[in-house]
Amino acid sequence: MTGVASSISGLEPGSFRDPDSRIFTADGRVLRLLSERGLADWRALSSSGLLKELDAKVVGTREVEANVPEALHGGVAAVLEHDRIPFVSYPYEWTFSMLRDAALLQLELLRRAIEKGLILKDSSPYNVQFQGAQPVFIDVGSFEQLREGEPWAGYRQFCMLFLYPLLLQAWKDVPFQPWLRGSLDGITPHEARALLSARDLLRRGALSHVVLHDRLEQRYEEKEADLKGELRKAGFKKELILANVRGLERLIGRLRWEPDRSTWSEYGPHTTYTAEDAERKARFVADAVAEERPRLVWDLGCNEGRHSRIAAESAEHVVAMDADSLVIDRLYRELRAEGEMRILPLTVNIVDPPPGLGWRGQERRPLLDRGRPDLTLALALIHHVSIAGNVPVAGFLDSLQGATRSLVIEFVSPEDPMARRLLARKRPGNHPDYRADWFEQCLAERFEIVRSQQLAAGSRTLYLARAKA
């Protein structure tokens, strides 16, 4: 048996759980290394016609010749190359509608795979990425040949990482993002049962997928029974899996989450900008993006996404981030309806950004490690970060200097109505550094200020700046 080095440069840190398939990156290419068994499954998938039928729902994949490390026990039998996803995101950064769409995609792929004599060996949302507002399945190594009489092994994982988080938010209005960020394995059947009320447990789908699931898990938890063998002997058929999948599709397809409002959902109609200042701001952003010619733009605190859309007119890709999940969910649904592929909306609190998680803190990468932006938009944001978030002005600019090549930032003066509202909630003198002169001094120390423009109202100033080495 061929040995495997414990650390090989280029191996994706989050790709180690499947012994038959590992991701390797080299020179900007995304390669998948397959074992003999993995190759047999790939050949079964590629000859089934399923990939052609699914088209853009599965990441573009082809078999290639490439020099790769011996990163699999038993050796590498074949290499696949995948189309590169512009920006990697994780389920704890998605909105309700994004997780729901990813779940429905997973179920559709599973159902259609079973009809072709295949199955998905797992059911992780980490096997899905978003190309703009379109979910794309990326783990072709998850397809394997269906063995008659065996159950859907990924059912428990699907419930823990898809179904229970969706039920929690749809039925209880409890955001799932902190749960998935807190545990990469998701919510267990026992936890889901404890979190839902007696009335919730009477709803359609709860009895079979929550209550009975929990009871069966507790019953077999300490037993050494061969469940697969028992099911095979009992005459388990693939039709039972298909019935379960179709039931889950109906259940998840009916789930909705649409609260009346959130902290920033009504920001647009109640903004303090005049129409003229809003237009000046939009023009400043458009000119800056056209001038900097960025490949990747981050729009921090994007709200309804107006400036993300402006940036997308010149940039290749835009990641639109806001801590308010409702406004991001609405933006996602708008972009999905438009077929927008350049803007990726994510629920991210920039004061508490996603860290490295999982095994050795590397399985799921920190936000910055997934692709640094060429240009960052930080519009009407600094007062929230520095006043509400208690982050020093200099510290916020330090983080931006280390993250981006160019910056469009808006300073909201302490006299601005929005800043005054935040300061009124704080003890007097708590933010002595929140001043226009100190902000501009700190900005000039870290960035070359290309130009600035004060809006007509007088309390807000826009800056285009480039990071110093």
Buried (B, 14 or more C-beta within 10 A) or exposed (E): EEEBEEEEEBBBBBBBEBEBBBBBBEEEEBBBBBBEBBBBBBBBBBEBEBBEEBEEBBBEBEBEEBEBBBBBEBEBBBBBBBEEBBBBBBBBBBBBBBBBBBBBBBBBBBBBBBEBBBBBBBBBBBBBBBBBBBBBBBBBBBBBBBEEBBBBBBBBBBBBBBBBBBBBBBBEEEBBBEBBBEBBEBBBBBBBBEBBEEEBEEBEBBEEBBBEBBEEEEEEEEEEEEEBEEBBEEEBEBEEBBEBBEBBBEBBEEBEBEEEEBEBBEBEEEBEBEEEBBEBBBEBBBBBBBBBEBEBBBBBBBBBBBBBBBBBEBBEBBBBBBBBBBBBBBBBBBBBEEEBBBBBBBBBBBBEBBEBBBEEEBBBBEBBEBBBBBBBBBBBBBBBBBBBBEBBBBBBBBBBBEBBBBBBBBBBBBEBEBBBEBBEEEEEEEBEEBBBEBBBEBBBEBBEBBEBBBBEBEBBBBBBBBBEE
